[in-house]
Amino acid sequence: MGFLSLIIALLIEQVRPLQNNNLAYSTVRAAARALDRNFNAGESQLGILAWLLIVVPLTLGTWAVFFLLVRLHVFLGLGWDVLVLYLTLGFRQFSHYYTDIQLAVANNDLAEARRLLTQWRGRGNPGFSAADLNLSEISRLAIEEALLASHRHVFGVFFWFVLLPGPSGAVLYRLADYLARAWNDTADARPDGPDEASAAEPFGRFARRAFWIIDWLPVRLTAVGFAVVGNFEDAVFAWRNHATQWRDASRGIILASGSGALGVRLGDAHSFQGGQTAGADTPAESIQGIEASPAAMRSAVGLVWRSLVLWLVLLFLLSAAGLLG
């Protein structure tokens, strides 16, 4: 059922993309703001309580509805799976920005590409501006955003959907991701490790740490997928030797693996520990690959789609083995 649910949800999302102001998202945003407003007294214990109040009921409620519907009829359970996945999983939640930037670059309209990239990255980093970026920098940042967004909106949801019963894992992951960002002022909610969450404000500290724990395995599985469907040796080399050079190690794992898989240089001096892109004895170019370009943007799309196909095939094989067994 899981494999079929994923296929149907992805197909529906391609035909009818989910709007960001839909009722489900608006309700979760309103609930998160209400909890922040009423519980945020600058204490981490209240942040834990607020996180539990929104994540536990919705996750368990999603599983309970699935359990009841499956008992009535298997197709009702399938329909619930598809609905929840449609709300939590999908390329079109971010790909329109990437596609529009590709089109603007292809038409040599750098002003439009800069505007779109500013709008896209500005959703998580309000101070960002692409006004002075050249073509290579625009391409690089668009690829970075696409790889990270594909993890958050597709692969992270995918893995937790498979791990937990029904669609409850998809709800858990998306809620944890959203709260880690909504209750912290930083642009990226992924700390380098569980102890790094201490840098967050007290109320959002637990949400940040919880998401790091929840995302620990999916981050590495996403990197494995990029390595398998891309340049495996370079991806593994970059992951093993350079992922920890990023200020954010989780982000670094995905981007290092993607960089090696594509053979494209990702990250700049501001992305790395101490402002360095490479070790003292090795030039950055030999590690990070060639400069990003519109051609590399097209390659990144192929990398993400091939990785999705890989995981879908593995899920299909597991499902078939379960049925035959």
Order of alpha helices (4+ residues) and beta strands (2+ residues): alpha-alpha-alpha-alpha-alpha-alpha-alpha-alpha-alpha-alpha-alpha-alpha-alpha-alpha
